[in-house]
Amino acid sequence: MFPTEDLEALGIWLYDRGYAYQTAAGLYAWEDAWFARELPPPPASLLVGGAGTGREALVLAERGYRI
């Protein structure tokens, strides 16, 4: 494992340079189908674990969920 100071320095370096993750916009087809089948209707509250860049959370918030 890396020392905390190294990870902190890396995070600062990336943000200072405007680093952005390259991700697909919106949901993948299988995610859209799964969410429609399994999630309660909005305005339900959802916890999105391991959200990464927030791709799924953004779409769900736009659909009326409380994230």
C-alpha positions as CSV (number, residue, x, y, z in Angstrom):
1,M,0.0,0.0,0.0
2,F,1.2,3.5,-0.7
3,P,1.9,6.0,2.1
4,T,-1.0,8.4,2.7
5,E,1.3,11.4,1.9
6,D,2.0,9.9,-1.6
7,L,-1.7,9.5,-2.3
8,E,-2.5,13.0,-1.1
9,A,0.2,14.4,-3.3
10,L,-1.1,12.5,-6.3
11,G,-4.6,13.7,-5.8
12,I,-3.4,17.3,-5.6
13,W,-1.3,16.9,-8.7
14,L,-4.2,15.5,-10.7
15,Y,-6.7,18.1,-9.6
16,D,-4.2,20.9,-10.2
17,R,-3.9,19.8,-13.8
18,G,-7.6,19.5,-14.4
19,Y,-7.5,15.7,-14.8
20,A,-10.9,14.3,-15.7
21,Y,-11.9,10.7,-15.9
22,Q,-13.0,9.5,-19.3
23,T,-16.3,7.7,-18.8
24,A,-19.3,6.9,-20.8
25,A,-22.2,9.4,-20.4
26,G,-25.5,8.1,-19.0
27,L,-26.2,4.5,-18.2
28,Y,-25.2,1.3,-20.0
29,A,-28.2,-0.6,-21.4
30,W,-28.0,-3.4,-18.8
31,E,-27.9,-0.8,-16.0
32,D,-30.9,1.0,-17.3
33,A,-32.9,-2.2,-17.5
34,W,-31.7,-3.4,-14.0
35,F,-32.5,0.0,-12.4
36,A,-36.0,0.0,-14.0
37,R,-36.7,-3.5,-12.8
38,E,-35.2,-3.3,-9.3
39,L,-35.3,0.2,-7.9
40,P,-38.4,1.8,-6.3
41,P,-39.9,4.7,-8.2
42,P,-38.6,8.2,-7.5
43,P,-38.4,10.1,-5.2
44,A,-36.8,7.3,-3.3
45,S,-33.5,7.7,-1.5
46,L,-30.6,5.7,-2.8
47,L,-27.1,5.0,-1.6
48,V,-24.7,4.6,-4.5
49,G,-21.7,2.7,-3.1
50,G,-18.4,2.9,-4.9
51,A,-19.7,5.7,-7.1
52,G,-16.4,6.5,-8.7
53,T,-17.0,9.5,-11.0
54,G,-20.7,9.6,-10.2
55,R,-21.9,8.6,-13.6
56,E,-24.8,6.5,-12.3
57,A,-25.6,8.9,-9.4
58,L,-26.0,11.8,-11.8
59,V,-28.4,9.9,-14.0
60,L,-30.4,8.7,-11.0
61,A,-30.5,12.2,-9.5
62,E,-31.8,13.6,-12.9
63,R,-34.6,11.0,-12.7
64,G,-35.7,12.3,-9.4
65,Y,-33.9,10.1,-6.9
66,R,-32.4,11.5,-3.7
67,I,-28.8,10.3,-3.8
